[in-house]
Amino acid sequence: MTPLGLDGVREVALLAAHCDDLAIGLGGTLLTLRKNRPDVRVRALVLGGAGTPREAEEREALSALAGEVDLTILDVPDGRAPAHWDRVKDAMGQFARGGDADLVFAPHRGDAHQDHRLVAELAPTEFRDHLILGYEILKWETDTPQPTVLHPLDPAVADEKLRILMGSYPSQRSKDWYDEGAFRALLRLRGVQCHHEHAEAFVLEKAVLTLTTSAPHRSSLT
């Protein structure tokens, strides 16, 4: 299995439609990044939840997962993001110009939720020269992707991700899919697929293969 090295990453941009999407999709990856690369700057844009209890939940969770995060949360209505296309496009463009990301995480394009899908579709229009990894969000819809990138997680990291998921988002506990057993099962499945106990999975649509040291490292597979 070919490894994907990200040693040159200095800044990571996180894109999400809702509070809890990032924790579900890449909470273990954020924990690993915080432990091994505390110098990496983390910026995040979340479309909905501002001014509601979900905002406080998200800030607490991302702080636990990634430490200091430059977090922007908007108030786009849940389930209505496509109707706010102009606003979302402008906000994502402003967010992109506000940093210098080397790596971007966004929902994958095959996500069945319209809000997630809009973020996935707009991400490469604002981050045109970046490596973008599409994360998966377990939910009711049968839209689980066939991932192309797998990130093995230390068992302690997997446990910590689940603890944060179940402890930081009380507003979501009534949903039948928001279940520790379900989240652990997906981590275990992705672990099996890369010969580890647990893993998180991502969809990579495009990358540039760099074989010389003179080429820029951004959006490159090295």
N, C-alpha and C positions, 0 to 999 in steps of 0.2 A: 504494500500500500504506500503510495507516494505522499510524503508530508508536504504541507503548505506552511512555509516559514513566514512569520510576520515580525521579524526582529527590527525592521526599520520603522515600525509604526510609532508615531509621536502623538497623534490625535485621532480619536475615534468619534464618529458621529452616529447617534442613535435616533431612529425615526420610528414613531408609533402612532397609531390612531387613538388608543385608549390607555388609561392608567391600568397597569398590570400586564400589558402586552410584552413589554421588554423583560420583565421578571420571568414570565412564562417562557418566552422564546429563547432567551440567552442569559438567564440569571447565573447559571454556572460558569459561563464564559466570562461574564463580568467579574465574578468572584475570583476566577483564576487570573484574569488580567490585573486586578487590584493587588493580588498577592505577589505576582511575579514581575509586574511592570507598573509600580506605583507612580512612576514619573509620567505616564501617558495621560494626556488631557482627555477628559470625557465630556462631551456635550450631547444634550438630548432635546428633542422636540416631540411633544405629545399633543395631538390635536384637540382632545376633549378632556373635561374634568375640572377646569379652572373654576374656583369659587365654590366647589362642592367638597364634601368629605373625601372624595376620591383623590383630590389634589394632595391632601395631607398624607394619605396612604402611599401615594406614589413617591413623594419626597422622602418619606421614611424608608421605604423599600429600596429605592435607588441609592440612598446614602449607605444603607447596610450592604448593598451588593457591590457598589463601585466607589465608595468614599465620596470625595468632593466631585459633584457633577454640576455643570452649568446647564440647568434645566429650565426649559420654557414649556409651559402648559397653556394651551388655548381653551376656548369654550365652545368649540364646534360641537353641535348636538350629536349625540350618539346615534348611529344609524343613518345620519343625514349628510355625511361628509361630501358625497358627490354633488349635492345641491349647493355646496359652498366651494366649488372648484376654484374659482378665482382667488378667494381668500387663502385657501390651502396652498395653492401654487405660489402666491406671493410670500406667504409665511415660510415656506420651504426654501424659496430662493433667498430670502433675507437670512435665514438660518445658515444656509450653505456659505454665503458670502461673509458671515460673521466669524468664520473659523478657517482652518487649513487642514481638513481631515485627510488622513491617509487611508482610512478604512471606514466603510459605512455599513451599518446594519439596518435593514428594513424588512417588512413582511415580504413573503415570496409572492410572485405574481399570480399563482394559482389559488390563493386564499379565497374562499367563498364569501367572506364577509366584505360587503361593499366598501366599508371604511378602510379596512386593511388593504384591499386591492387598489384603492386610489393612492394610498401612500406608496405602494409598490410600483405603481405605474409612473408616478411623478418623480420618484427618487432618481432614476437615471437621467431625467431631463434637467435636474439641478446639480447633480453630482456626475457630470459627464465623463470625467477622466479618473474616476475612482473605482477601487475594488469594492463592490457591493455584495454582501452576503445576505440572502433572504432567509429569515428565521420562520419557524413554524409555531402556530398557536393552537394548542389542543382545544377543541370545542365540539359542539354538537354536529356540525357539518362534517361530511366525509371528504375532507379536502387535504388529508395528510399527504405531503409531497413525497417524491422519490429524491432524497437529498444527494448532493454531489460532494459535499464537504462534511466531515464528521469530526467533532472535537471531543476527545475522551476527557472525562471528568474524574478527578480523584473521588473516591467514595465519600470522604468527609465533605467535599465541596457539593456533591449531589445532595447530601443530607442537609447542608446549610441552606442550599437553594430552596428545598422543600419547606424547611422551617420558616424561612422568610416569606415564601408564598402563602403559607397557611396562617402566619401570624400578622402579616402587614396589611391584608386586604379583607377586613371583616365584612365589608359591603358585598363581597362576592360569594361568601360561604353558603348562601341559600341556593346557589345554582348547582344543579345535579352533576354537571361536568367538572365543577371546581372541587376536585377531590385529590387528596395526596396520593392515593393508590393509583389513580389514573396518570398523574404526572410522573410518578416513579416508574410506571410501566413503560411510558414512552422513553424515558431516559434509559431504561434497561434494554428496550428494543434497539435503540440507536447504538448502545454499547455493544450488543451482539454483532451489529453490522460492521464494527471496527475492532473486534476482538478485545473489548474492554468491558468492565462491569457496567459503566454508565457513560453516556455521551449526549451531547446536543448536536443537532443536525442543521445544515444550512444548504440553500440552493445557490449555486454559483452559475450565472448565465454567461458571463464573459470575463476573460482575464487576458492580459498580455504576457507572453512568455519572454522573460528577459534573460539573455545568455551572455551579456557583456556588462562590465561594470560602469560603462559610460552612460547607459540608458537610465532614465529616471525610474525610481523605485515605485512610484505611485501606480496603483492599479496593476501591479506586476505579480506574477507567480514565480517565486524564486526558491 
